[in-house]
C-alpha cells in the first residue's frame, strides 16, 4: 500500500515536471516567433523605402539616368524585391506557427486572372529555360471565397517550382470544376519526386529533395510549406502525384466553390 502511494506521488511529480517543461517550450517558441515578427517589421520598413527611392530615380526625379546606371539599378531593384518577398514569407511562417490568422477570405474571387498574372510573370523564365508554360481553362469558372494575394503566392510557388525543376518539356496548368470544388492541376515533365520525399514535402520546413539541390542550388525549402498552409486556410486540399525521379510531377489543389 505504502509503495503504491509512493509510486503515485512519483508519477504525479513526473507529470508536473513534464507539464512545466512543455509550458516553458511553448513560451520559448512564442518568444522566438514574436522576435521573428518584430525583426521582419524592422527589416521591411527600410526596404520599402529603398524601393520607393528607386521608383523616384527611374521616374526622373533626380535627373537623367544613364543606361549603364539604369541597368545596375534594375538589378538592385530585383534583389530588393526578392528580399522583400523572403521577409514576407518568413513573416507568414511565424504567423502560421503562432496560429494567427494570415488569410482574409473575400467572396467571388476569380482564379483565371490570378493564373494569367502568374503565367505572364513566369513566361520569360520558362522561355529562358527552353520549356513551355501553358494555361488551359474550362469555359466558365465560378467565383470562390479566397484571399487573392495569398492564394496567388501559393499558386505562384507551385508553378515556379514546376519551371525550376523541369529541363525538358514544360508545365501545363488546368482549371476544372468537379463536384462543387475547383480543381487546379499543375503538371510538369521535370525531375519528379520520390515516394519518400512526397510524404514530407508540404509539412517539413527547409527540407529540399536531393535532385532539387542538384538542379537548383539556391532553393530554400519553404515554398510548399507556405502553399500548404495557405490552401488549408482556404478550406482546401493540396497534394502531389509523381511516378518518381525523372518522371514529372503533378500538383493538385482543390478549393470549395461559392
Ligand atoms: P525549394 O523549391 O526552394 O527547394 P519548396 O518548398 O518549394 O522549396 O519545395 C520543396 C522541395 O520539393 C524541393 O526542394 C524539391 O525537392 C521538391 N519539389 C517541389 N516541386 C517540385 C517539382 N515540380 N518537381 C520536382 N521536385 C519538386
Boltz pocket constraint, residues with backbone or C-beta under 6 A from the ligand:
constraints:
  - pocket:
      binder: B
      contacts: [[A, 157], [A, 158], [A, 161], [A, 162], [A, 163], [A, 165], [A, 188], [A, 190], [A, 191], [A, 192], [A, 193], [A, 201], [A, 207], [A, 208], [A, 209], [A, 210], [A, 211], [A, 212], [A, 213], [A, 218], [A, 219], [A, 220], [A, 221], [A, 222], [A, 223], [A, 224], [A, 225], [A, 248], [A, 249]]
      max_distance: 6.0
